[in-house]
Every structure is written in structure tokens, then in C-alpha cells.
Amino acid sequence: MARLAGREAWRLFGAFDGETLAAAAALYMHGEIGELTWAGTREGWRGRGAQSALIAARFAAAREAGVKWLVTETDEELPDKPNPSYHNMVRLGLPVRYVRANWGPPKPADA
């Protein structure tokens, strides 16, 4: 991710606890379109609102840069697999427009 620092289309964001980087995220912008790309929070800092703050900061940066459309993606929320990223996105105003099938290798029979 360090290679993205300073590139014109990319903005990188961090949430700190003192001097410790607790969470990070990126925004990619091209003209009027922006994408909330990768994001992550260190295990000991999860559930404290860092990603909500980083989503809000990326919204503001995109708006300031003239972005009119924001997109993002995350795993689908499933009954046996809750997804905090999904909850953050919906709560902060990113509506679900569609669910896409993801394909991967077959799972072993004993999985």
C-alpha cells in the first residue's frame, strides 16, 4: 500500500490511537467517480468506530475533490457470517444496489 502514497488518484487515510495506526483505508478517484477501496482495522481496535470515521473522512475528501458518485464492495451479509463492513456501509448511507455471485474453487467434501 505504501506505493500508493503520493499517487494523484489515490488518497490514503489512517485512524490513530496515539502514535499507533489502528485502522487504515483508501479512496481512489477518477473524474466524478470515486471508489472506497481497501480498509482494515487491527484486531485489538475493532468495534471502536475507526472504520465509520474513515468512511466519513473518505466521503468528505471525495466531495471536496468534486466526486459525484461513490462505489464500494464488500462480502454479502449472511446469517452464519456477519460482516461489520457491510453494516458500516449501509449505516453510513451506501445503499445495496445488487449482490454479485463470487466464484471460487470447489470446497472439499469434508468442509
N, C-alpha and C positions, 0 to 999 in steps of 0.2 A: 504494500500500500504506500510505502514511502515514495515510490516512483511517481505517484500521482500528485504529490505536493508540488505546487507551483505551476501545474499544467492549467492552461487557460479555461478549459471546460469543466474542470473539477474543483469542488470546494470540500475540504475535509473539516470535520467537527469533532471535538472531544469534550467529554464531561469529566471533570477532575474532582477528586476528594483530596484536598490539599495539593500535594505535588504528584499524587498517584492518578494516572489515567484510568478511570473507572469504566468508561464506555467511549465508543467512537462510532462515527458514521460518515457517509459520503453522499454528495449530491453531484450529479452530472447534468450539465445544461448545454443545450444546443438550440439557439434561437429562442422560440417561445415555448419550448418543451424542456422539462426537467424530469430527472428520474432520481427517486430516493433509492440509492443502490445499497451497498452492503452496510451492515450495522452489527454491533456486538457489544456485550457488556460482560465484564469479568464476573466470574461466578459469585464472589463474595459481595458484589454490589447490585445484583439483580433484585428487582422488585422495589427499587427506591425512586423510580421516576426518571432515571437518566435517559432512557430511550424516548420517553414522551417529550422531554426537554429538547433532545436532539432533533426529533421530528419537527417540533415547533420552530427551532432555530433554522432548519433547512427550509421550511415554509417561508419564513421571513426573508432569508437570503435569496430564494428563488423569486419572490415577489419584487424585491429590491432590484434584481437583475433583469426584470421585465418578463420573466417566465409566466405564461398564462395557463399552461397545462402541466400538471404533475402526475407521474405514474409511479407505481411501485409493484412489487410482488412479494408474496410470502407463501409458506405452506398453508394448505387448507386446514381449517379448524375441524377436528374430528373428535367424536365422543371419547375415544381412548387415547387421544393425542392432542392435548390443549396446546395452543400456540399464542404465547404472550405478544409476539409481533403482530399477529392478526388483530388481537384485541386493541393494541395501541393504535394501529392504523385506523380502524373503524371508529374508535372513540374520538380520535382527533380529526375526523371529517373526511377520510378517504373511503368512499363507498366501494363495495364489491361490485364490479361490472361483469365479471364472468369467472368461472372456475375452469382451469385448463387441466387436461389429463397429462400426467407426467409418466413417462415410460422408463423402465429400468430393467435390469436382468431379472429373470425369474428367481423367486426365493426358494431356498432349499425346502424339501418336503417336511423337515422337522422344525422349521422356523415358526 
